[in-house]
């Protein structure tokens, strides 16, 4: 007779933080998979970077807080000091792998005549065009902030791309300044390369090249890109006098204002400069991630948007069951037999139609639905609002 299995035995479980990071590795494997079309691989790398930032914003604060939680009683629990070290090591390896992947993807893109250039690689005409673009579209949007004892350390918003400058004036010694890269301009600035080529330069490189306009009379010793990741884990505390909607709105509005949990910086940033930032942000060296090229790779979606269908998967053509097309009435269709819709192969529009008919049907009293994530199409949300306006009970999880 077999012995009883102890379901609390740690050997049967994978720690949830490490599991999240290993899922990210599987996304990275897709970005490295040469069987996938090139721009699909670029898309997967963008997803990887976005996922890892989400991990830093949501999961890392809980590890750093040292506040007792129910997670400590779970069989996958690992003591904080150990799991923080494990997570830090794994994230650094992931960022190193991102660099290698992005380097390989750039080579593949170049073969397809899609090239991301350095400033020094631009032709004379391209450089003039880029500098004109900076003066006309970018310069007026920048606000340099000094980092010295006479100025308070500036607030650096969550997940924003920044450039740190190392400067020397005529009278004072080495000083630092920070410039936020505006998120209202494209990260990949297109330069004229003729009809057969698509060439870009990064917006932060454009800013670095024209930094003399930001700091007249100063010697620019170096410029380094970096990002700060802040705690964005929404915590809602409700008492008897609190309105739930107000509490949710306040928590969401404060997502970008949380305390710093990590700094991602160019590996070329001098160590003493990096340490100055870490000290002012109340971060440890373990919370610093340095990388050569893997900064803000979530912006790779801009490249994926290129109109190059040969470098993407063929668009999925979604369908509607033939008998539903004939009936058009979801309730009559369901009455005939049990139904299963297979997404994404069958259109989610069928669900929206079901909700729309439910919102208008006088016999429907209540709608309960679980929604994982809303995309840019507000149809389902507008339909549920209409149902509520029609006096129906609507519950959304």
N, C-alpha and C positions, 0 to 999 in steps of 0.2 A: 504494500500500500504506500503510495507516494506521500511525502511529508507536506504539510500545509505551507503554502508560499506566503512569506512575510511581505505584504504589499508596501511596507514602510522601509524596506531594505534599499539603501541608497544605490546599490549596484544596478537596480532596475530603472534608474532615472537619469536624465540629462538635465543639468542646470539650465534654467529658462534663459538666463542671459547668454550663456554660451551657445544655446540652441538658436537664439535669434542671430547671433554672429555667424553660425554655420549655415543658416539659411541664406545669409548674405553671400557666403562663399559659393553657394549653388547658383545664385544670380550672376556672380562673377564668372563662373564656369560657362554660362551661356554667352557672356560677353567675349570670352576667349574661344568659343566654339566656332571654328572656321566653316562649319557646315551652315551656320546661320548667315543670312544676307548681311552685308557690311553695316548698313545703317541700323539694322535691328540689333547688332552687337553694340553699336554706339548707344542705342536706347537702353540696353541692359546695363551698361556701365553708369548711365545717368540714374537709373533706378537703384543700383548698388550704393552710389554716393548718397542719394536721398534717404535710403533706408538706414545707413550708418549714422547720418545726422539725426534722424528720428530716434535712433537708439540712444544717442548722446543726450538728446533733449528730454526723453521720456523715462528711460530706464536708469541712466547714470545718476540722476539726482537721488533716486531711492537708495542706491548703493553708497553714495557719499554722505547721506544724511545721518546714518547710524541710529536712526529712530527705530525702536522695536516695532515689528509688524508681524502680521499673520504668516508672511512668507517664511519666517524663521522656523516655523513648525513644519514646513513642507519637507518631504524626504529628499528633494533636490537641493536643499539649502546648503550654501558654502559660506563660511564666516567671511565677514566683510573685507578684512585686509587681504585675504587670499583671493577672493573673487575679483576684487578691484585690480590686483596685480595680473590675474589671468586675463581679464577683459582688456586691460591696457596693452599687454603683450599681443593679444590676438588682433586688436584694432590696428596696432602699428604694422603688423604683418599684412593686414588687409590693405592698408594705405600703400605699402610697398608694392603689393600685387596690383593695385590700381594704377600705379605709375607705369609698371611694365605693360599692363594691358593697354593703357592710353597711348603709350609709345608705339606699340604694335598697330593700334587702330589708326594712328596718324600716318603710319607708313602705308597702310591699306588705302586710306583716303587719298593720299598723295598719288597713288597709282591710278585712282579714279578721277584725278585732276581736281581734287578738293584738298586744298592745302592751308594749314594754319601756320603763318609765318611769324618769325621774330622781327622786331623793328629793323635790325641790321640786315635782314634778308630782303627788305622792300627795295623796289627800284626807286630811282629818284622821283619819278612821276607819282608813284604810289605813296611815297613818304610825304610829298607836298600835299597830296589829297588827304592823307590821314591828319596832318597838322592843321589843315583848313577845317576838317571835320571837328577836331578838338576845339578850335577857337570859336566855331559857330554853334556847336551843339553841346559841348561838354564843359568847357571852362567855367561858364557862369553858374553851373550847378554844383561846383565843388567848394567846400569850406575847409581850408586847412586849420587844424587845431594843434597848438603847441603842447608838448609834453614836458613841462619843467616845473620847478618848485613854485613859480609865480602863477601857475595856472592849475586849476583842479583837473584831475585825470578825467577825460571826457567819457560820457556814456557811449558804449559801442553796441549798437543794436544786434539782436540775435540773428545769426546766420548771414550777416551782411559781409560783402567783400570789401576789404580795406587795403590801403597802401600805407606802410610806415616809412617815413623818410628819415635818413640820418644826414644832418646838415652841419655846416660850419660857417659862421659869420665872420666879419672882419674883426669885431671886437670881442665876441664871446667864443667859448669853446664849442665842442660838439653838442648839438641839441637835436631833439627828436620832434617829429610832427606826424600827425595822422590825417589821412584824407579818406573819406568814405566814397566808394565807387557807387554812383547813382544806379538804382535798379530800374530806372525808367529808360535806359538805353540798352541796346543789345550788347551782350557779352562778346560776341564774335562780330567784329566790325568788318564789313565786306570792303575789299579794295578792288579797283578796276584791274582785271587781268585778261580782258578779251572774252569773246563768246565761248571759247572752248574750255576755259578754266574758271574755277571758283576759288578765290583766295580770301583769307581772313587774317586779321591781327586781333589779339585780345585787347579789350578796352583798358585793362590795367596797364598794359604795355604802352598804349597810346598816352595814358596819363603820365606814366614815368618819363616818357620821351619829352613831354612838354612841361616837365616840372619846373623848369626855370621861370615859367610865367607865373607859377604859384608862389615861388620863393625868390623874387628878384634880389640881386645883390648877395645871394648866399651860394656857397659851394655845396653841391649835392654829392655827398659821399656814397650814398646807397639808397635803394628803394626796394621794399620787400612786401609782398602781398601776404595777407593773413585774414582769418575769419575767427570770430568768437561764437561759441555755441553756448546758449543759456538754457536754464531749466524752463521747460515749457509744459511740464506735467500739471494738468489742471486739477486742482483740489477744491472741492466745493464744501464749505461748512455752512450748514443751514440751522438756524434757530427758529423759535416760534415767530419772531418778528420779521423773518427774512422771506423775501419773495424769490421763488426758485428761478424764474426767468432773469431777474436782476442779478442773482448770484452767478448764474451761468454766463451771462453777458460780461460781468465784471471779470470773471476768471479768464474768459477767452481774450478779452482786451489786454489782460496782463501777461499773456503768453510770451511776448517779446521783451518783457521787463524783468524776467527771472534772474537769479544769480548765475554767474558764469560757471560752466562745468568743464569746458575744454577750450583750448586755443590751437588752431591749425595754422601753421606758418610755413613760409618758404624755408627750406633747409639752409639757404644762403644767409639768412638773418643772423647777424653776430650774436654770440651767446649772451653777452652782457645786455644787449638790447632786448632779447627775448626774456631774460630774467627780469628786466624792468617792467615789462608788460605783465608777466606772471605775478610779480609782487603786487602791482596796483590792482590786478584783477582777483587777488587772493586765490591764486591757483598754484599748485605744486608742479614740479618738473614732470611728474608722472601724468599730469593732465595736459601736457603739451605734445602735440603731434606735428612732426616736421616732415615736409614732403617737397620734392623738386617741382613736380608738375600737376599733382593730383589735388588741386584746389578748386572748390566750387564746380565740380564736374556735373552737378545736376543741371547746369546750363547747357549741357550737350543736347538737350531737347531742341535747341535752336538748330543744330545741325540735322537732327532727325527730321525736322520740318521741311528740309530741302525737297524739291520736286524731282526726285530721282527714283521712280518706281522700280527700276531694275535692281536697286540696292536694298529693296524692302520686300517683306512678305506680300503676297498678293492679298488685296483686301478681302476680308471675310464677308461673304454675302449671307446675311441672316434671312431666315425664312419664317413664315407663319403656316401652321398646319392647314392643309387644303380644306378640311371640313370646317375649320374655324373661319377661313376666308369666305366660305359659302354661307355660314350661319350669321356671322357678325355679332351675334349675341353671346357673350361669355357665359351667362347663366344657363341658357338653353344648351350650349355646348357642353358644359360641365354636367348637366342633368343626365346626359346620355350615358356617361361612364366616367370613371376616374381618369384624371389627366395629369401628365407630367410634361413640363416644358424644359427643354435642355438648353441652358444658356452657356456660352454666347451663341451657340449655333442657331437657336431660335430667338427671334427678336424679343428684347425686353419691352418693346412697344406693346406686346400682348398683355403684359402685366399692367402697364399704364392704362390701356383700354379697359381692363377689368376694374381698376380703381376708379376710372372716370364713370363707368356705368354704375358702379356701386355708389358713387357720390350722388348720382342723380336718381337712383332707384328708391321710391318711397318705402319699399319693404325692407330695405337695409337699415338697421338700427346702429350697428357698431362695426368699425373697421380696426383690426389689429394687424400690424405689420412689423417685421424686423428688417431694418435697412443697415447694411454694413457701411456703405460709403455712397455719398451722392456725387455724381459727376457734374459737369458743367450744364447739363440739360436739366432745367428745373421742373419738368413736366410732372413727375411723381409728387413733388412737393406742392406744386400748385393744385393738383388734383385733390390731395389730402386736405389742403386748406379749404377748398370748395366743399368737401364733404362736411367739414366742421361748420362752415357757414350755413350749410343746409340742415344743421341741427343733429348731426350724427355724432356718436361717441368715437373719437379717433385716438388710438394709442400707438405710438411709434417707439420701438426700442432700437 
